[in-house]
Amino acid sequence: MSSSDIFIGETIGTAVLILLGGGVCAAVTLKSSKARNAGWLAITFGWGFAVLTGAYLAGGVSGAHLNPAVTVGLAIQGGTEWGDVPLYLGSQLLGAMIGALLVWAVYYGQFHAHLTDPEIVGTKSTEEGMVDQTAAPKAGPVLGIFSTGPEIRNGVQNVITEIIATVVLVLAILTQGLNNEGNGLGVLGALITALVVVGIGLSLGGPTGYAINPVRDLGPRIVHALLPLPNKGGSDWGYAWVPIVGPLVGGALAGGLYNLAFA
């Protein structure tokens, strides 16, 4: 694969992954969305279909890693050259940011309606009848559309959860021969990977929202911080290290386990 293949495939594939994955989160969350309150099943299957679509698009071009944890796991396993790793990671981060911007564009009206509703953003009337904008929650009412967050904030538990979930993902990918002879994903491999992501969401996603992909969280979190969204609150950078460190460690462990048990 050439550098341009890696850049184009990973940027476009990751952008579509985040567009569809972040899109289902927006659809379930935002006021005036027809899918509002559709629930966790919709989110888990939406992310599975997002992986499937991104993998089909990028598989024949870049191998469709779409995830730094997968790239690191493949590099340790030997299927990816270490010299290509920075290009993979940079392209994935760029794609994730583009995908998050596209989610904002698609749901622009819904974001405005949601973030200007006093009942949602937690604003309150002052004695003069004006709206107090200082009551917006720290993490922000739409941050969950862009990035993950724990139900119980415990750094050690949260990182362990992300490590375990990512080991499952990357080990499942490696044992399917994801990067077989440089040809990228096979049709069946893409489908199985998507179903693994659904399974992880259903079984292991409850504690942290299952980032299992550093750029899936970091790229959209950066976009959340930069977008001119009213009453958006903070981007919770104090937690941002967890969905970066956990998946990267998990991907590395999966690569090592593959070499020990399957190579």
Contacts in CASP RR format, 6 or more apart in sequence:
PFRMAT RR
TARGET T0000
AUTHOR 0000-0000-0000
METHOD contacts of the structure
MODEL  1
MSSSDIFIGETIGTAVLILLGGGVCAAVTLKSSKARNAGWLAITFGWGFA
VLTGAYLAGGVSGAHLNPAVTVGLAIQGGTEWGDVPLYLGSQLLGAMIGA
LLVWAVYYGQFHAHLTDPEIVGTKSTEEGMVDQTAAPKAGPVLGIFSTGP
EIRNGVQNVITEIIATVVLVLAILTQGLNNEGNGLGVLGALITALVVVGI
GLSLGGPTGYAINPVRDLGPRIVHALLPLPNKGGSDWGYAWVPIVGPLVG
GALAGGLYNLAFA
1 61 0 8 1.000
1 62 0 8 1.000
1 63 0 8 1.000
1 84 0 8 1.000
1 182 0 8 1.000
3 84 0 8 1.000
3 87 0 8 1.000
5 61 0 8 1.000
5 62 0 8 1.000
6 62 0 8 1.000
6 84 0 8 1.000
6 87 0 8 1.000
6 88 0 8 1.000
6 91 0 8 1.000
7 62 0 8 1.000
7 87 0 8 1.000
7 91 0 8 1.000
8 61 0 8 1.000
8 62 0 8 1.000
9 57 0 8 1.000
9 58 0 8 1.000
9 59 0 8 1.000
9 61 0 8 1.000
9 62 0 8 1.000
9 63 0 8 1.000
9 64 0 8 1.000
9 91 0 8 1.000
10 58 0 8 1.000
10 62 0 8 1.000
10 64 0 8 1.000
10 65 0 8 1.000
10 66 0 8 1.000
10 87 0 8 1.000
10 88 0 8 1.000
10 90 0 8 1.000
10 91 0 8 1.000
10 92 0 8 1.000
10 95 0 8 1.000
11 91 0 8 1.000
11 92 0 8 1.000
11 94 0 8 1.000
11 95 0 8 1.000
11 98 0 8 1.000
12 57 0 8 1.000
12 58 0 8 1.000
12 61 0 8 1.000
12 95 0 8 1.000
13 54 0 8 1.000
13 55 0 8 1.000
13 57 0 8 1.000
13 58 0 8 1.000
13 64 0 8 1.000
13 66 0 8 1.000
13 95 0 8 1.000
14 54 0 8 1.000
14 58 0 8 1.000
14 66 0 8 1.000
14 67 0 8 1.000
14 91 0 8 1.000
14 92 0 8 1.000
14 94 0 8 1.000
14 95 0 8 1.000
14 96 0 8 1.000
14 99 0 8 1.000
14 215 0 8 1.000
15 95 0 8 1.000
15 96 0 8 1.000
15 98 0 8 1.000
15 99 0 8 1.000
15 102 0 8 1.000
16 50 0 8 1.000
16 53 0 8 1.000
16 54 0 8 1.000
16 57 0 8 1.000
16 99 0 8 1.000
17 50 0 8 1.000
17 51 0 8 1.000
17 53 0 8 1.000
17 54 0 8 1.000
17 66 0 8 1.000
17 96 0 8 1.000
17 99 0 8 1.000
17 216 0 8 1.000
18 50 0 8 1.000
18 95 0 8 1.000
18 96 0 8 1.000
18 98 0 8 1.000
18 99 0 8 1.000
18 100 0 8 1.000
18 102 0 8 1.000
18 103 0 8 1.000
18 216 0 8 1.000
18 219 0 8 1.000
18 220 0 8 1.000
19 50 0 8 1.000
19 99 0 8 1.000
19 102 0 8 1.000
19 103 0 8 1.000
19 106 0 8 1.000
20 46 0 8 1.000
20 47 0 8 1.000
20 49 0 8 1.000
20 50 0 8 1.000
20 53 0 8 1.000
20 54 0 8 1.000
21 46 0 8 1.000
21 47 0 8 1.000
21 50 0 8 1.000
22 50 0 8 1.000
22 99 0 8 1.000
22 100 0 8 1.000
22 103 0 8 1.000
22 145 0 8 1.000
22 146 0 8 1.000
22 220 0 8 1.000
23 103 0 8 1.000
23 106 0 8 1.000
23 107 0 8 1.000
23 145 0 8 1.000
24 35 0 8 1.000
24 42 0 8 1.000
24 43 0 8 1.000
24 46 0 8 1.000
24 47 0 8 1.000
24 50 0 8 1.000
25 43 0 8 1.000
25 144 0 8 1.000
25 145 0 8 1.000
26 33 0 8 1.000
26 103 0 8 1.000
26 106 0 8 1.000
26 107 0 8 1.000
26 110 0 8 1.000
26 111 0 8 1.000
26 142 0 8 1.000
26 145 0 8 1.000
27 33 0 8 1.000
27 34 0 8 1.000
27 35 0 8 1.000
27 36 0 8 1.000
27 38 0 8 1.000
27 42 0 8 1.000
27 107 0 8 1.000
28 35 0 8 1.000
28 36 0 8 1.000
28 37 0 8 1.000
28 38 0 8 1.000
28 39 0 8 1.000
28 42 0 8 1.000
28 43 0 8 1.000
29 36 0 8 1.000
29 114 0 8 1.000
29 142 0 8 1.000
29 144 0 8 1.000
29 145 0 8 1.000
30 36 0 8 1.000
30 107 0 8 1.000
30 110 0 8 1.000
30 111 0 8 1.000
30 113 0 8 1.000
30 114 0 8 1.000
30 142 0 8 1.000
30 145 0 8 1.000
31 110 0 8 1.000
31 113 0 8 1.000
31 114 0 8 1.000
31 117 0 8 1.000
31 120 0 8 1.000
32 109 0 8 1.000
32 110 0 8 1.000
32 113 0 8 1.000
32 114 0 8 1.000
33 107 0 8 1.000
33 110 0 8 1.000
35 42 0 8 1.000
40 202 0 8 1.000
41 202 0 8 1.000
44 198 0 8 1.000
44 199 0 8 1.000
44 201 0 8 1.000
44 202 0 8 1.000
44 205 0 8 1.000
45 198 0 8 1.000
47 197 0 8 1.000
47 198 0 8 1.000
47 201 0 8 1.000
48 194 0 8 1.000
48 195 0 8 1.000
48 197 0 8 1.000
48 198 0 8 1.000
49 194 0 8 1.000
51 66 0 8 1.000
51 193 0 8 1.000
51 194 0 8 1.000
51 197 0 8 1.000
52 190 0 8 1.000
52 191 0 8 1.000
52 193 0 8 1.000
52 194 0 8 1.000
54 64 0 8 1.000
54 66 0 8 1.000
55 64 0 8 1.000
55 66 0 8 1.000
55 185 0 8 1.000
55 190 0 8 1.000
55 193 0 8 1.000
55 194 0 8 1.000
56 64 0 8 1.000
56 185 0 8 1.000
56 187 0 8 1.000
56 190 0 8 1.000
57 64 0 8 1.000
58 64 0 8 1.000
58 66 0 8 1.000
59 184 0 8 1.000
59 185 0 8 1.000
59 186 0 8 1.000
59 190 0 8 1.000
60 183 0 8 1.000
60 184 0 8 1.000
60 185 0 8 1.000
62 88 0 8 1.000
62 91 0 8 1.000
62 184 0 8 1.000
63 178 0 8 1.000
63 179 0 8 1.000
63 182 0 8 1.000
63 183 0 8 1.000
63 184 0 8 1.000
63 185 0 8 1.000
64 178 0 8 1.000
64 184 0 8 1.000
64 185 0 8 1.000
64 190 0 8 1.000
65 71 0 8 1.000
65 74 0 8 1.000
65 80 0 8 1.000
65 88 0 8 1.000
65 92 0 8 1.000
66 92 0 8 1.000
66 213 0 8 1.000
67 92 0 8 1.000
67 212 0 8 1.000
67 213 0 8 1.000
67 214 0 8 1.000
67 215 0 8 1.000
67 216 0 8 1.000
67 247 0 8 1.000
68 88 0 8 1.000
68 89 0 8 1.000
68 92 0 8 1.000
68 213 0 8 1.000
68 214 0 8 1.000
68 215 0 8 1.000
68 247 0 8 1.000
68 248 0 8 1.000
69 166 0 8 1.000
69 169 0 8 1.000
69 170 0 8 1.000
69 212 0 8 1.000
69 213 0 8 1.000
69 214 0 8 1.000
69 247 0 8 1.000
69 248 0 8 1.000
69 250 0 8 1.000
69 251 0 8 1.000
69 254 0 8 1.000
70 169 0 8 1.000
70 170 0 8 1.000
70 173 0 8 1.000
70 178 0 8 1.000
70 251 0 8 1.000
71 80 0 8 1.000
71 85 0 8 1.000
71 88 0 8 1.000
71 89 0 8 1.000
71 92 0 8 1.000
72 85 0 8 1.000
72 248 0 8 1.000
72 251 0 8 1.000
72 252 0 8 1.000
72 255 0 8 1.000
73 80 0 8 1.000
73 170 0 8 1.000
73 174 0 8 1.000
73 251 0 8 1.000
73 252 0 8 1.000
73 254 0 8 1.000
73 255 0 8 1.000
73 256 0 8 1.000
73 258 0 8 1.000
74 80 0 8 1.000
74 174 0 8 1.000
74 178 0 8 1.000
74 179 0 8 1.000
74 255 0 8 1.000
75 81 0 8 1.000
75 82 0 8 1.000
75 85 0 8 1.000
76 251 0 8 1.000
76 252 0 8 1.000
76 255 0 8 1.000
76 256 0 8 1.000
76 258 0 8 1.000
76 259 0 8 1.000
77 174 0 8 1.000
77 255 0 8 1.000
77 256 0 8 1.000
77 258 0 8 1.000
77 259 0 8 1.000
77 263 0 8 1.000
79 179 0 8 1.000
79 182 0 8 1.000
80 88 0 8 1.000
80 179 0 8 1.000
89 215 0 8 1.000
92 215 0 8 1.000
93 215 0 8 1.000
93 218 0 8 1.000
93 219 0 8 1.000
95 215 0 8 1.000
96 215 0 8 1.000
96 216 0 8 1.000
96 218 0 8 1.000
96 219 0 8 1.000
96 220 0 8 1.000
97 219 0 8 1.000
97 220 0 8 1.000
97 222 0 8 1.000
97 223 0 8 1.000
99 220 0 8 1.000
100 146 0 8 1.000
100 219 0 8 1.000
100 220 0 8 1.000
100 223 0 8 1.000
100 224 0 8 1.000
101 223 0 8 1.000
103 145 0 8 1.000
103 146 0 8 1.000
103 220 0 8 1.000
104 111 0 8 1.000
104 223 0 8 1.000
104 227 0 8 1.000
111 142 0 8 1.000
111 229 0 8 1.000
112 230 0 8 1.000
114 120 0 8 1.000
114 141 0 8 1.000
114 142 0 8 1.000
115 121 0 8 1.000
115 141 0 8 1.000
115 142 0 8 1.000
115 229 0 8 1.000
115 230 0 8 1.000
115 231 0 8 1.000
115 232 0 8 1.000
116 230 0 8 1.000
116 231 0 8 1.000
118 124 0 8 1.000
118 131 0 8 1.000
120 141 0 8 1.000
121 135 0 8 1.000
121 136 0 8 1.000
121 137 0 8 1.000
121 141 0 8 1.000
121 231 0 8 1.000
122 135 0 8 1.000
122 136 0 8 1.000
122 137 0 8 1.000
123 131 0 8 1.000
123 132 0 8 1.000
123 133 0 8 1.000
123 135 0 8 1.000
123 136 0 8 1.000
123 231 0 8 1.000
124 131 0 8 1.000
124 132 0 8 1.000
124 135 0 8 1.000
125 131 0 8 1.000
125 132 0 8 1.000
126 132 0 8 1.000
133 231 0 8 1.000
136 231 0 8 1.000
136 232 0 8 1.000
136 233 0 8 1.000
137 233 0 8 1.000
138 233 0 8 1.000
138 234 0 8 1.000
138 236 0 8 1.000
139 149 0 8 1.000
139 233 0 8 1.000
139 234 0 8 1.000
139 235 0 8 1.000
139 236 0 8 1.000
140 231 0 8 1.000
140 232 0 8 1.000
140 233 0 8 1.000
140 234 0 8 1.000
141 231 0 8 1.000
141 232 0 8 1.000
141 233 0 8 1.000
142 224 0 8 1.000
142 229 0 8 1.000
142 232 0 8 1.000
143 149 0 8 1.000
143 221 0 8 1.000
143 224 0 8 1.000
143 232 0 8 1.000
143 233 0 8 1.000
143 234 0 8 1.000
143 235 0 8 1.000
143 236 0 8 1.000
145 220 0 8 1.000
146 220 0 8 1.000
146 221 0 8 1.000
146 223 0 8 1.000
146 224 0 8 1.000
147 211 0 8 1.000
147 217 0 8 1.000
147 218 0 8 1.000
147 220 0 8 1.000
147 221 0 8 1.000
147 224 0 8 1.000
147 235 0 8 1.000
147 236 0 8 1.000
147 240 0 8 1.000
147 243 0 8 1.000
148 208 0 8 1.000
148 209 0 8 1.000
148 210 0 8 1.000
148 211 0 8 1.000
148 217 0 8 1.000
148 243 0 8 1.000
149 208 0 8 1.000
149 209 0 8 1.000
149 236 0 8 1.000
149 239 0 8 1.000
149 243 0 8 1.000
150 157 0 8 1.000
150 158 0 8 1.000
150 207 0 8 1.000
150 208 0 8 1.000
150 209 0 8 1.000
150 239 0 8 1.000
150 242 0 8 1.000
151 206 0 8 1.000
151 207 0 8 1.000
151 208 0 8 1.000
152 207 0 8 1.000
153 239 0 8 1.000
155 242 0 8 1.000
157 207 0 8 1.000
158 207 0 8 1.000
158 208 0 8 1.000
158 239 0 8 1.000
158 242 0 8 1.000
159 242 0 8 1.000
159 245 0 8 1.000
159 246 0 8 1.000
159 249 0 8 1.000
161 204 0 8 1.000
161 205 0 8 1.000
161 207 0 8 1.000
161 208 0 8 1.000
162 208 0 8 1.000
162 210 0 8 1.000
162 211 0 8 1.000
162 212 0 8 1.000
162 242 0 8 1.000
162 243 0 8 1.000
162 245 0 8 1.000
162 246 0 8 1.000
162 247 0 8 1.000
162 250 0 8 1.000
163 246 0 8 1.000
163 247 0 8 1.000
163 249 0 8 1.000
163 250 0 8 1.000
163 253 0 8 1.000
164 204 0 8 1.000
164 250 0 8 1.000
165 200 0 8 1.000
165 201 0 8 1.000
165 204 0 8 1.000
165 205 0 8 1.000
165 210 0 8 1.000
165 212 0 8 1.000
166 212 0 8 1.000
166 213 0 8 1.000
166 246 0 8 1.000
166 247 0 8 1.000
166 249 0 8 1.000
166 250 0 8 1.000
166 251 0 8 1.000
166 254 0 8 1.000
167 250 0 8 1.000
167 251 0 8 1.000
167 253 0 8 1.000
167 254 0 8 1.000
167 257 0 8 1.000
168 196 0 8 1.000
168 200 0 8 1.000
168 204 0 8 1.000
169 193 0 8 1.000
169 196 0 8 1.000
169 197 0 8 1.000
169 200 0 8 1.000
169 212 0 8 1.000
169 254 0 8 1.000
170 250 0 8 1.000
170 251 0 8 1.000
170 254 0 8 1.000
170 255 0 8 1.000
171 254 0 8 1.000
171 255 0 8 1.000
171 257 0 8 1.000
171 258 0 8 1.000
172 192 0 8 1.000
172 193 0 8 1.000
172 196 0 8 1.000
173 193 0 8 1.000
173 196 0 8 1.000
174 254 0 8 1.000
174 255 0 8 1.000
174 258 0 8 1.000
174 262 0 8 1.000
175 258 0 8 1.000
175 262 0 8 1.000
176 189 0 8 1.000
176 192 0 8 1.000
176 193 0 8 1.000
177 189 0 8 1.000
178 184 0 8 1.000
178 185 0 8 1.000
178 189 0 8 1.000
178 193 0 8 1.000
180 186 0 8 1.000
185 193 0 8 1.000
197 212 0 8 1.000
200 210 0 8 1.000
200 212 0 8 1.000
201 209 0 8 1.000
201 210 0 8 1.000
204 210 0 8 1.000
208 242 0 8 1.000
208 243 0 8 1.000
211 217 0 8 1.000
211 242 0 8 1.000
211 243 0 8 1.000
211 247 0 8 1.000
212 247 0 8 1.000
213 243 0 8 1.000
213 247 0 8 1.000
214 243 0 8 1.000
214 244 0 8 1.000
214 247 0 8 1.000
214 248 0 8 1.000
216 243 0 8 1.000
217 240 0 8 1.000
217 243 0 8 1.000
217 244 0 8 1.000
218 240 0 8 1.000
218 243 0 8 1.000
218 244 0 8 1.000
221 235 0 8 1.000
221 236 0 8 1.000
221 237 0 8 1.000
221 240 0 8 1.000
224 232 0 8 1.000
224 235 0 8 1.000
225 234 0 8 1.000
225 235 0 8 1.000
225 237 0 8 1.000
END
